[in-house]
Amino acid sequence: MNKILKNLKENWLNYSILFLLVVMIFGSSVGNMGVSSFSSKSLAMNDAYYGNNHYGSGFAPNVEDRKITKNGNLNLDSDNYNLSKENILTVSEKYSVIFLTNNEYSDKYNYKNLNLRGKVNAENLEVYLNEIKEFGEITSFEIYSSDVTESYVNYDERIKRYSNQLLRYVDMLNGEISVEDEIQVQKRIDELENQLFYLKKNFENLDERVVYSDVSIRLVEEKSIFHQVDFIDFKNGFKAFIESLGAALWFIVYVAGFVLPFVVIYGVYRLFRKFVK
């Protein structure tokens, strides 16, 4: 016992320094534990987001408020193109259709074509297209829908989750943390704000697809049965006739060159037989 006390008296300074070092190291580890564990958890969630950030349509059977997108395509032929076009635009204005593409052109036979692509309130899609169908002969017609409820719910849940994480990081940043931890926390805040921006943007786009339908209409001027006949003028026709006649004469002369010797030989043979008799 006396030896231990004597040793402590002689080396008390060394033992004190060692004790302070142990306290400092342990205290730093405890202080970083909250930030490190929370950051790791958030990082794992962020990686999960980046690895699975695409949501297709899904059923989500427990959700009563279904989110459905509806879109339509309609192709028409019309023997009165101008009137049909005027009627289509009038009805489109009636239903407040927003056209994103309005392309009109004439094909090589000078028949007119009109391509329209736009947005219409989803509730009016079917009645709108049913009215448009009356302005021509239907060549194709389609209304198709997709249930995006699961995607809608997933976006909503992720936005709430990341918003809560962001608040926790902001609270942590406002507390007493080291400079190194402050850098890491600020980095996580920037990442979350960036993710939230794109999540909200995608959520708004999905919501817009539910409220507004994509609609595509094509109007084609009905073609005559002679539309593929290419008429030529008299000058070109006469030229073609002379060229064809020249080719025919050349063919006759060419064939005659082979046939004539046999005709001559046969004629001589017949004369010979006649004189012999």
Secondary structure as UniProt FT lines:
FT   HELIX           2..10
FT   HELIX           12..51
FT   TURN            61..62
FT   STRAND          68..78
FT   HELIX           81..94
FT   TURN            95..96
FT   STRAND          98..106
FT   TURN            108..109
FT   STRAND          112..121
FT   HELIX           122..124
FT   HELIX           125..132
FT   HELIX           133..135
FT   STRAND          137..147
FT   HELIX           149..174
FT   HELIX           179..211
FT   STRAND          212..221
FT   TURN            225..228
FT   HELIX           234..276
//
